[in-house]
Amino acid sequence: MPNTTSNRGRPRLESTDQRILQAARELLRLKGPAAVNIDSVAAHSGVARTTIYRRYRSRDELMHAVLEHLIDPAPLAPDLPVDEKLRWVMDRISDMLENRLGPGATAAIIANSDPEFTKAVRSRLAGRLSSLADLMNADVKAGLLQPTIDPDTVLGVLVGAYLAEVLRFGSPRKGWMDRAVAFLTPAITTP
């Protein structure tokens, strides 16, 4: 359905909504949250400021809409072998840091240059990471993972390893993720 209706005026075009959100996501990804404001989104999207303000009364509303689609809701299949679960998590980390947050937003979170943005992202990640921690705890109970495994530490190691690879080489080297999973799997699984 290409058109959506508002309370008054002309019908809203879904393509306009998409252009606005795409421009805001690109600015966030490349330059961080400080670069996302109504003026910059208007310039980047080619959509008039007044049109953007009809959809989002403020920058905060616009940022909220952008963040709604930032965290991947895809669930992890609980019956995968441990190494495939690690690979799945690493793929999600890669997608989050490279494609969804991008270097601009990731740097802003690390530097905490926009505390409200950092808090909003962490809040959205908390539920997602909680479900991963629950799956790891279930694997501990099933005897697949060592009983001393702390899910938060494992996730921290995965994120940290990915960030270290990007810092050292600009992007993950070919085969790096496979080597990282092969290295980590025996460290957390039961012998």
Buried (B, 14 or more C-beta within 10 A) or exposed (E): EEEEEEEEEEEBBEEBBEBBBBBBBBBBBEBBBBBBBBEBBBEBBEBEEEBBBBBBEEBEEBBEBBBEEBBEEEEBEEEEEBBBBBBBBBEBBBEBBBEBBBBBBBEBBEEEEBEEBBEBBEEBBEEBBEEBBEBBBEBBEEEBBEEEBEBEEBBEBBBEBBBEBBEEEEEBEEEBBEEBBEEBBEEBBEE
